[in-house]
Amino acid sequence: MASSLSPAFVLINYHSEFAPHKQIIPTLNWFDETSSGGSGTFDSWTAGHIDADDMIKDLVNAMKGAMPDTVTFDNYVIFTQASETANPVPVAAGTLAIDGTLSTPGWYKAVQGTFSWRTTAFGLFKLVLLDFASGNTFDKANSVPGSGALFDMNAEVVSDMKGWSGRDNGQPHGFISATETLNEKLRRAYRMT
């Protein structure tokens, strides 16, 4: 199934001063084995295992550079899914307590940042961040800069040493775009006129 979260995924809980948010990111297989972070391991694209806690924190530490300092990534829960149609089962969890780093984020209330990559199976891998720091621009980016938050996020997402996966079970490979827009559902929830 092209849109399945099987075999595993990570749910990241975070919040701004306006609301709590959740982010779901598909991964390769998860293993219940001893790890330094205490949350098991994931398969990596190099056929080895990587500490799950380290992999998640590495990506969050990259994403924090794109978020206002009023946003906090609180915690994560790892789920496995035995088949494409099976119910997800929570298998591990951990604390993050990682704050965004931008003290001058520009417009961010109800802003959605969407980062897209093509997978090796020709599907999509996306990261979506809410109450995202727009920097007061809504211009689309079609390439990865030589430094900064997008550079760091791209390095984590496409790394052969990590286990991030598209819903098509392909490896995130080629960056497509980064876009910012106002999220209309959040605008209504925040009672913005």
PLY file of the C-alpha trace (Angstrom):
ply
format ascii 1.0
element vertex 193
property float x
property float y
property float z
element edge 192
property int vertex1
property int vertex2
end_header
0.00 0.00 0.00
1.57 3.27 -1.10
0.40 5.26 1.92
1.05 2.77 4.72
3.06 3.61 7.82
4.11 -0.04 8.12
6.51 -1.31 9.39
7.11 1.51 11.91
6.78 5.24 12.51
7.56 7.94 15.03
4.99 10.30 16.53
6.60 13.54 17.70
4.62 15.74 20.09
5.46 19.44 20.17
3.76 22.69 21.09
3.83 26.43 20.49
2.23 29.05 22.70
-0.89 28.63 20.58
-1.53 24.87 20.55
-0.10 21.34 20.82
0.86 19.63 17.56
1.77 16.14 16.38
4.07 15.01 13.59
4.16 11.47 12.17
7.29 10.28 10.35
7.62 6.79 8.77
10.71 4.66 9.42
12.24 1.33 8.58
11.83 -1.64 10.95
12.14 -1.09 14.70
13.85 -3.63 16.97
13.35 -4.22 20.69
16.99 -4.46 21.60
19.31 -2.82 24.09
20.36 0.67 23.02
22.07 3.58 24.71
18.93 5.73 24.36
16.69 3.03 25.82
14.18 3.07 22.94
15.45 0.21 20.82
16.92 0.54 17.34
15.84 1.11 13.75
17.17 -0.49 10.61
19.32 1.94 8.67
19.70 2.09 4.89
23.22 0.65 5.22
21.75 -2.61 6.64
22.95 -1.93 10.18
20.97 -0.73 13.18
20.91 2.78 14.63
19.90 3.84 18.13
16.28 5.01 17.82
16.61 7.78 20.42
19.71 9.17 18.69
18.07 9.08 15.24
14.97 10.92 16.42
16.91 13.52 18.42
19.27 14.16 15.51
16.33 15.03 13.25
14.60 17.16 15.89
17.84 19.03 16.54
17.96 19.78 12.81
14.29 20.88 12.71
14.65 23.17 15.74
16.64 25.61 13.60
13.49 26.24 11.52
11.23 26.87 14.51
10.58 29.85 16.80
12.15 29.70 20.25
8.60 29.62 21.66
8.11 26.10 20.23
9.16 23.03 22.21
9.49 19.48 20.91
8.19 17.59 23.95
8.47 13.84 23.41
8.13 10.98 20.96
6.39 7.62 20.72
7.55 4.83 18.40
4.87 2.61 16.85
5.16 -0.60 14.88
2.59 -1.86 12.40
2.73 -5.59 11.59
1.13 -5.15 8.17
-0.27 -2.38 6.00
-3.74 -2.82 7.50
-2.79 -3.75 11.09
-3.41 -1.42 14.01
-0.31 0.50 15.14
1.20 -0.63 18.44
3.22 1.73 20.68
6.54 0.08 21.52
8.83 2.78 22.96
8.83 6.41 24.01
11.25 9.12 25.03
11.53 12.70 26.20
12.83 15.45 23.92
12.48 18.85 25.67
14.15 20.56 22.68
13.26 24.20 21.94
13.22 25.98 18.62
16.09 28.41 18.21
14.77 31.38 16.20
14.23 34.47 18.34
13.10 36.53 15.31
11.01 34.01 13.35
8.87 36.47 11.43
5.25 35.48 10.92
4.66 32.02 12.43
1.19 31.86 13.99
-0.77 29.28 11.90
2.08 28.99 9.37
2.75 25.54 7.92
6.16 24.61 6.57
6.20 21.59 4.24
9.47 19.95 3.19
9.32 17.33 0.43
11.75 14.72 -0.89
11.43 12.10 -3.65
12.09 8.52 -2.51
14.05 5.84 -4.31
10.69 4.13 -4.99
9.46 7.35 -6.71
7.13 8.23 -3.84
7.25 11.18 -1.45
8.68 11.80 1.98
7.41 14.91 3.78
8.10 16.78 6.98
5.35 19.18 8.05
5.96 21.76 10.80
3.16 23.89 12.27
3.59 27.37 13.79
6.66 27.38 11.58
9.05 30.35 11.33
8.31 31.91 7.93
10.98 34.59 8.11
8.25 36.82 6.62
8.56 35.16 3.23
6.32 32.64 1.54
8.66 31.99 -1.38
9.17 28.38 -2.42
12.67 26.90 -2.14
13.64 24.32 -4.77
17.20 23.64 -3.67
19.05 22.96 -0.45
21.26 25.84 0.72
24.86 25.30 1.81
24.04 25.77 5.50
21.18 26.36 7.92
18.15 24.40 9.10
17.12 23.05 5.69
20.70 21.90 5.01
20.73 20.10 8.39
17.28 18.54 7.88
18.20 17.31 4.42
21.40 15.71 5.75
19.41 13.78 8.37
16.55 12.73 6.09
18.65 11.36 3.19
21.45 9.83 5.27
22.22 6.17 4.53
23.10 5.82 8.21
19.53 6.67 9.32
16.24 4.82 8.93
13.73 7.43 7.72
11.41 6.08 5.05
8.67 7.17 2.70
5.24 5.60 3.02
6.19 3.64 -0.09
9.10 2.10 1.90
11.60 3.94 -0.29
14.58 5.88 1.01
14.21 9.68 0.96
16.67 10.66 -1.73
16.18 13.86 -3.74
15.02 17.15 -2.24
12.01 18.62 -4.07
10.88 21.77 -2.27
10.21 23.72 0.90
7.00 25.75 1.03
5.27 27.94 3.58
1.57 28.67 3.72
-1.11 29.68 6.19
-2.86 26.60 7.55
-6.58 27.43 7.34
-7.57 24.85 9.95
-5.18 26.46 12.43
-6.42 29.94 11.50
-9.96 28.87 12.42
-8.80 27.11 15.59
-6.85 30.21 16.65
-9.86 32.43 15.81
-7.80 34.59 13.49
-9.88 37.03 11.41
0 1
1 2
2 3
3 4
4 5
5 6
6 7
7 8
8 9
9 10
10 11
11 12
12 13
13 14
14 15
15 16
16 17
17 18
18 19
19 20
20 21
21 22
22 23
23 24
24 25
25 26
26 27
27 28
28 29
29 30
30 31
31 32
32 33
33 34
34 35
35 36
36 37
37 38
38 39
39 40
40 41
41 42
42 43
43 44
44 45
45 46
46 47
47 48
48 49
49 50
50 51
51 52
52 53
53 54
54 55
55 56
56 57
57 58
58 59
59 60
60 61
61 62
62 63
63 64
64 65
65 66
66 67
67 68
68 69
69 70
70 71
71 72
72 73
73 74
74 75
75 76
76 77
77 78
78 79
79 80
80 81
81 82
82 83
83 84
84 85
85 86
86 87
87 88
88 89
89 90
90 91
91 92
92 93
93 94
94 95
95 96
96 97
97 98
98 99
99 100
100 101
101 102
102 103
103 104
104 105
105 106
106 107
107 108
108 109
109 110
110 111
111 112
112 113
113 114
114 115
115 116
116 117
117 118
118 119
119 120
120 121
121 122
122 123
123 124
124 125
125 126
126 127
127 128
128 129
129 130
130 131
131 132
132 133
133 134
134 135
135 136
136 137
137 138
138 139
139 140
140 141
141 142
142 143
143 144
144 145
145 146
146 147
147 148
148 149
149 150
150 151
151 152
152 153
153 154
154 155
155 156
156 157
157 158
158 159
159 160
160 161
161 162
162 163
163 164
164 165
165 166
166 167
167 168
168 169
169 170
170 171
171 172
172 173
173 174
174 175
175 176
176 177
177 178
178 179
179 180
180 181
181 182
182 183
183 184
184 185
185 186
186 187
187 188
188 189
189 190
190 191
191 192
